[in-house]
Amino acid sequence: MKCFEDNKDQLVKLINKQRDADGISVRALAKTADCSQSGLNQTLKKGFSASLDKLLLLLNALGFTVTLTIKHAATGKETNIRLRK
């Protein structure tokens, strides 16, 4: 995800603009960072969790507190995980 690291300033602007919206689009991040969307899709197909880890670490490194809400499919129980810098 070198393309994300190379475009930190643009990404921070995008994230700040979208942080009050419903969510931050991975596609929008890829476009802003000049990453190949097909390359990003390949990464997501190979292992979404690995890509998500990188994205979360990037957001955290940029100074954002990241909260994940995981919902158990069978029980409906939600667990919040917070990643702080």
Residue pairs with C-beta under 8 A, 6 or more apart in sequence:
1 35
1 51
1 54
1 55
1 58
3 30
3 33
3 34
3 35
4 11
4 29
4 33
4 35
4 54
4 55
4 58
5 58
6 33
6 34
7 32
7 33
7 34
8 62
10 32
10 33
11 29
11 32
11 33
11 58
11 62
12 62
14 24
14 28
14 29
14 32
15 24
15 29
15 59
15 62
15 64
18 24
18 25
18 28
19 64
26 40
26 44
26 55
27 37
27 40
29 35
29 55
30 36
30 37
30 40
31 37
40 51
43 50
43 51
44 51
56 66
56 68
56 83
59 66
60 66
60 83
60 84
60 85
61 85
63 85
64 85
65 82
65 83
65 84
65 85
66 82
66 83
67 80
67 81
67 82
67 83
68 80
68 81
68 82
68 83
69 78
69 79
69 80
69 81
70 78
70 79
70 80
70 81
71 77
71 78
72 78
72 79
